[in-house]
Amino acid sequence: MRVYLPCTLPALAKAVAAGELGPAPLIGYAVTPALTEWYASGDTEELEYVALTEAARASLRMLAADRADGVDAAPRRVVVAAEVPDGGLTVGVDLAERARVRLAGSVPLSKVAAAHVDDLYAIPDIEAAIAALPAADDGDDDARFTVDGAEAHELMWYATQEIPDLFR
């Protein structure tokens, strides 16, 4: 199953050095039965885009958590697409988490298909979204609009052999 794993550039650099994404358990997003049922009219490509978007939202939260912990990282959302055996994950059943999956083990880099990363032009909007997250979580509509604005930026696709170039 194709799984979209939220990440950050520092976490991806650590994964490249270690040869795997981990440690387990990992949270990812995929085309699950609940997602397929919710988005009944969507084809596989549309459903994968929904899962990718959910992972990008989770990446934004990872960036915010890193900031809160004092990690100074480039404010670029990162999503790693990987092929994971169906038996290696648990699918959520909650409608609010319809694309969410939990991976029981780490993911070897050999299973990574691609990385999706914000372009440098997205940085100001990602910075604003990170700053607006607490207020958005408290129900502030203007802050939610700012957070949603991050999704206006499409993530760029990087082949596996291009991933090391992201750290230069």
Phi, psi and omega in degrees: 000139175283126180237138179254116185255120177293146185204179172227167179298316178298320179293323178293321177298318177296320179296319179297317179295324182276340182084008180198156173268128181176191003280165178285156359279153178246147174257132179221185181223140185207173175280098182261165175303321179295321178293317180297319179293319181292322185247057190303330184273356184275145174273177184303318181297318179294319180294321176295325178294322177298315179297319178298318180296320177298318178295323178296322176297319179293325177297320178301319179292326176295320177298318179296319179295320177300316179300316180296331179271003178084011178280123180264098182235154177300131181282074178230124177292143180228133175229128179256125177265128182220155175264121184235136177299140181305326181288348182268010181217159176244133182262133177287154180246351180291131181301325180292339181239044189298338179254358187282137175227158178238124180265132184282338182228172175288167182244115178297145179299337178295342178266356180282131180265326183188167172238144178242125188222144176299144172288158178301332180293341181279345188308313180300321180287327177291318176303313180296320180295318178300315180295328184274348184306311181301316180292323178298319179295335178273003175100005180290116183295322178296319178294321177299320178298319179295316179296316178297333179298335177298328181287350177291344179265122175285140176284141179276149183264132177235127175293161184302322181288346179269347184304315179302333178295339180292341184261004181268000000 
